[in-house]
Each structure stands twice: as C-alpha cells, then as structure tokens.
Amino acid sequence: MNPKDIRIDYFRGSGPGGQHRNTSETGVRITHLPTGTVVTATESRSRLQNLQKAMLRLEEKLAAKLRKKKRRIATRPGRGAIGRRLDAKRKQGDKKRDRQKSDD
C-alpha cells in the first residue's frame, strides 16, 4: 500500500473512559483515497494501538474488494424437494377444502 494513497486523521474517541479519553485524541480514522474506503478504531486509549488496528482493518477491506466473487451456478431442485413441495401444496388445499361450508 502506498503511503501517499492514505490520509490519517486523529480525533477524540467518544463514550466511556473518563478524563484521559476526553482530553487526548486517540481515535484514528484512515481514508484510502483511490477507493474512498474509510476505517476507524477507537477501542484502545493508545493512539499507536488504534492506528495498528485501523491499518489491519483497511488491509482486510481492500483485500475483500479485490477478491473475485464466485459465479453462481443455477441448479434445479431435486426430485425429493419437488415431491415435498407438492405434498405441502396438497395438504394446504385439503385444509382449505375442509374449511368451506358444505351444501348438506
């Protein structure tokens, strides 16, 4: 990854953590400029640990974008599945027929 392709921003993490968290900018936001992918890390009170976590997340996201999706192979339902579906439809029809008022 080219260092010129990323922008690193530091910000104050929100949430619990007390006075130390409110006064230091330990949250890290990394933007990959060519793709526009943004990742953040605010778990730790250490800026260095958050930077490492954010870099790992960015690498994972970029690898996922580069990964090729497998083409779906269309399949037909098997004989058993067709039989089960038809049995269920037959049972439903029988139920509906039994609910109808008889002419007797």
MARTORMI-723924 format. One record per residue (C-alpha): residue number from 1; x, y, z. Coordinates in nm, 4 decimals. Each point is the difference from the previous one (the first is absolute). Example, Ala and Ser with C-alpha at 12.3 -4.5 7.8 and 13.67 -1.06 7.14 Angstrom:
<recs>
<rec><num>1</num><x>1.2300</x><y>-0.4500</y><z>0.7800</z></rec>
<rec><num>2</num><x>0.1370</x><y>0.3440</y><z>-0.0660</z></rec>
</recs>
This chain:
<recs>
<rec><num>1</num><x>0.0000</x><y>0.0000</y><z>0.0000</z></rec>
<rec><num>2</num><x>0.1380</x><y>0.3381</y><z>-0.0979</z></rec>
<rec><num>3</num><x>0.0198</x><y>0.2467</y><z>0.2938</z></rec>
<rec><num>4</num><x>-0.1029</x><y>0.2828</y><z>-0.2339</z></rec>
<rec><num>5</num><x>-0.3319</x><y>-0.1769</y><z>-0.0632</z></rec>
<rec><num>6</num><x>-0.1176</x><y>0.0229</y><z>0.3615</z></rec>
<rec><num>7</num><x>-0.1028</x><y>0.2869</y><z>0.2239</z></rec>
<rec><num>8</num><x>0.0165</x><y>-0.0464</y><z>0.3774</z></rec>
<rec><num>9</num><x>-0.2142</x><y>0.2123</y><z>0.2309</z></rec>
<rec><num>10</num><x>0.0052</x><y>-0.0018</y><z>0.3793</z></rec>
<rec><num>11</num><x>-0.3038</x><y>0.0902</y><z>0.2081</z></rec>
<rec><num>12</num><x>-0.1333</x><y>-0.0257</y><z>0.3523</z></rec>
<rec><num>13</num><x>-0.1719</x><y>-0.3292</y><z>0.0655</z></rec>
<rec><num>14</num><x>-0.3496</x><y>0.0197</y><z>0.1435</z></rec>
<rec><num>15</num><x>-0.1539</x><y>-0.2163</y><z>0.2681</z></rec>
<rec><num>16</num><x>0.1251</x><y>-0.1120</y><z>0.3404</z></rec>
<rec><num>17</num><x>0.3623</x><y>0.0363</y><z>0.1026</z></rec>
<rec><num>18</num><x>0.0101</x><y>0.2989</y><z>0.2255</z></rec>
<rec><num>19</num><x>0.2218</x><y>0.3014</y><z>-0.0032</z></rec>
<rec><num>20</num><x>0.2874</x><y>-0.1545</y><z>-0.1962</z></rec>
<rec><num>21</num><x>-0.2228</x><y>-0.0957</y><z>-0.2903</z></rec>
<rec><num>22</num><x>-0.1681</x><y>0.3396</y><z>-0.0121</z></rec>
<rec><num>23</num><x>0.3254</x><y>0.1952</y><z>-0.0187</z></rec>
<rec><num>24</num><x>0.2157</x><y>-0.2037</y><z>-0.2384</z></rec>
<rec><num>25</num><x>-0.0619</x><y>-0.0640</y><z>-0.3672</z></rec>
<rec><num>26</num><x>0.0490</x><y>-0.3759</y><z>-0.0159</z></rec>
<rec><num>27</num><x>-0.2683</x><y>-0.0904</y><z>-0.2541</z></rec>
<rec><num>28</num><x>0.1400</x><y>-0.0770</y><z>-0.3463</z></rec>
<rec><num>29</num><x>-0.1768</x><y>0.0350</y><z>-0.3349</z></rec>
<rec><num>30</num><x>0.1794</x><y>-0.1213</y><z>-0.3124</z></rec>
<rec><num>31</num><x>-0.1282</x><y>0.0854</y><z>-0.3457</z></rec>
<rec><num>32</num><x>0.1265</x><y>-0.1825</y><z>-0.3084</z></rec>
<rec><num>33</num><x>-0.0222</x><y>0.2778</y><z>-0.2575</z></rec>
<rec><num>34</num><x>-0.0151</x><y>-0.2027</y><z>-0.3275</z></rec>
<rec><num>35</num><x>-0.2955</x><y>-0.2138</y><z>0.1151</z></rec>
<rec><num>36</num><x>-0.1577</x><y>0.2294</y><z>0.2601</z></rec>
<rec><num>37</num><x>0.0069</x><y>-0.2770</y><z>0.2609</z></rec>
<rec><num>38</num><x>-0.0111</x><y>0.1298</y><z>0.3593</z></rec>
<rec><num>39</num><x>0.0835</x><y>-0.1945</y><z>0.3179</z></rec>
<rec><num>40</num><x>0.0128</x><y>0.1136</y><z>0.3610</z></rec>
<rec><num>41</num><x>0.1331</x><y>-0.1334</y><z>0.3290</z></rec>
<rec><num>42</num><x>-0.0792</x><y>0.1434</y><z>0.3430</z></rec>
<rec><num>43</num><x>0.0112</x><y>-0.3066</y><z>0.2266</z></rec>
<rec><num>44</num><x>0.3311</x><y>0.0650</y><z>0.1713</z></rec>
<rec><num>45</num><x>0.1219</x><y>0.3052</y><z>0.1924</z></rec>
<rec><num>46</num><x>0.3255</x><y>-0.0276</y><z>-0.1935</z></rec>
<rec><num>47</num><x>0.0283</x><y>0.1817</y><z>-0.3315</z></rec>
<rec><num>48</num><x>0.2631</x><y>-0.2454</y><z>-0.1263</z></rec>
<rec><num>49</num><x>-0.2164</x><y>-0.3061</y><z>0.0732</z></rec>
<rec><num>50</num><x>-0.2987</x><y>0.1632</y><z>-0.1687</z></rec>
<rec><num>51</num><x>0.2141</x><y>0.0850</y><z>-0.3027</z></rec>
<rec><num>52</num><x>0.1136</x><y>-0.3619</y><z>-0.0304</z></rec>
<rec><num>53</num><x>-0.3574</x><y>-0.1295</y><z>0.0303</z></rec>
<rec><num>54</num><x>-0.1243</x><y>0.2458</y><z>-0.2618</z></rec>
<rec><num>55</num><x>0.2791</x><y>-0.0977</y><z>-0.2429</z></rec>
<rec><num>56</num><x>-0.0913</x><y>-0.3689</y><z>0.0378</z></rec>
<rec><num>57</num><x>-0.3666</x><y>0.0791</y><z>-0.0635</z></rec>
<rec><num>58</num><x>0.0876</x><y>0.2029</y><z>-0.3087</z></rec>
<rec><num>59</num><x>0.2121</x><y>-0.2824</y><z>-0.1405</z></rec>
<rec><num>60</num><x>-0.2853</x><y>-0.2466</y><z>0.0599</z></rec>
<rec><num>61</num><x>-0.2535</x><y>0.2263</y><z>-0.1713</z></rec>
<rec><num>62</num><x>0.2225</x><y>0.0592</y><z>-0.3017</z></rec>
<rec><num>63</num><x>0.0719</x><y>-0.3743</y><z>-0.0296</z></rec>
<rec><num>64</num><x>-0.3745</x><y>-0.0697</y><z>0.0117</z></rec>
<rec><num>65</num><x>-0.0613</x><y>0.2512</y><z>-0.2803</z></rec>
<rec><num>66</num><x>0.2672</x><y>-0.1620</y><z>-0.2173</z></rec>
<rec><num>67</num><x>-0.1308</x><y>-0.3521</y><z>0.0630</z></rec>
<rec><num>68</num><x>-0.1978</x><y>-0.1343</y><z>-0.2945</z></rec>
<rec><num>69</num><x>-0.3507</x><y>-0.1198</y><z>0.0686</z></rec>
<rec><num>70</num><x>-0.0781</x><y>-0.3509</y><z>-0.1129</z></rec>
<rec><num>71</num><x>-0.2505</x><y>-0.0234</y><z>-0.2805</z></rec>
<rec><num>72</num><x>-0.3210</x><y>-0.1650</y><z>0.1075</z></rec>
<rec><num>73</num><x>-0.0871</x><y>-0.3205</y><z>-0.1772</z></rec>
<rec><num>74</num><x>-0.3740</x><y>-0.0326</y><z>-0.0473</z></rec>
<rec><num>75</num><x>-0.1329</x><y>-0.3346</y><z>0.1219</z></rec>
<rec><num>76</num><x>-0.3365</x><y>-0.1687</y><z>-0.0160</z></rec>
<rec><num>77</num><x>-0.1782</x><y>-0.1440</y><z>0.3035</z></rec>
<rec><num>78</num><x>0.0348</x><y>-0.3743</y><z>0.0494</z></rec>
<rec><num>79</num><x>-0.2773</x><y>-0.2546</y><z>-0.0284</z></rec>
<rec><num>80</num><x>-0.0431</x><y>-0.0209</y><z>0.3780</z></rec>
<rec><num>81</num><x>-0.0312</x><y>0.3767</y><z>0.0394</z></rec>
<rec><num>82</num><x>-0.2623</x><y>0.0155</y><z>-0.2749</z></rec>
<rec><num>83</num><x>-0.1959</x><y>-0.2817</y><z>0.1657</z></rec>
<rec><num>84</num><x>0.0087</x><y>0.1721</y><z>0.3403</z></rec>
<rec><num>85</num><x>-0.1180</x><y>0.3264</y><z>-0.1512</z></rec>
<rec><num>86</num><x>-0.2904</x><y>-0.1695</y><z>-0.1794</z></rec>
<rec><num>87</num><x>-0.0985</x><y>-0.1887</y><z>0.3174</z></rec>
<rec><num>88</num><x>-0.0066</x><y>0.3251</y><z>0.1963</z></rec>
<rec><num>89</num><x>-0.2155</x><y>0.1634</y><z>-0.2685</z></rec>
<rec><num>90</num><x>-0.2358</x><y>-0.2977</y><z>0.0026</z></rec>
<rec><num>91</num><x>-0.0348</x><y>0.0180</y><z>0.3807</z></rec>
<rec><num>92</num><x>-0.0694</x><y>0.3737</y><z>-0.0152</z></rec>
<rec><num>93</num><x>-0.2679</x><y>-0.0574</y><z>-0.2642</z></rec>
<rec><num>94</num><x>-0.1605</x><y>-0.2695</y><z>0.2150</z></rec>
<rec><num>95</num><x>-0.0088</x><y>0.2387</y><z>0.2976</z></rec>
<rec><num>96</num><x>-0.1695</x><y>0.2692</y><z>-0.2077</z></rec>
<rec><num>97</num><x>-0.2493</x><y>-0.2470</y><z>-0.1406</z></rec>
<rec><num>98</num><x>-0.0909</x><y>-0.1182</y><z>0.3527</z></rec>
<rec><num>99</num><x>-0.0604</x><y>0.3602</y><z>0.1147</z></rec>
<rec><num>100</num><x>-0.2630</x><y>0.0639</y><z>-0.2675</z></rec>
<rec><num>101</num><x>-0.3650</x><y>-0.0316</y><z>0.0894</z></rec>
<rec><num>102</num><x>-0.1604</x><y>-0.3103</y><z>-0.1326</z></rec>
<rec><num>103</num><x>-0.3292</x><y>0.0062</y><z>-0.1913</z></rec>
<rec><num>104</num><x>-0.1540</x><y>-0.2741</y><z>0.2193</z></rec>
</recs>
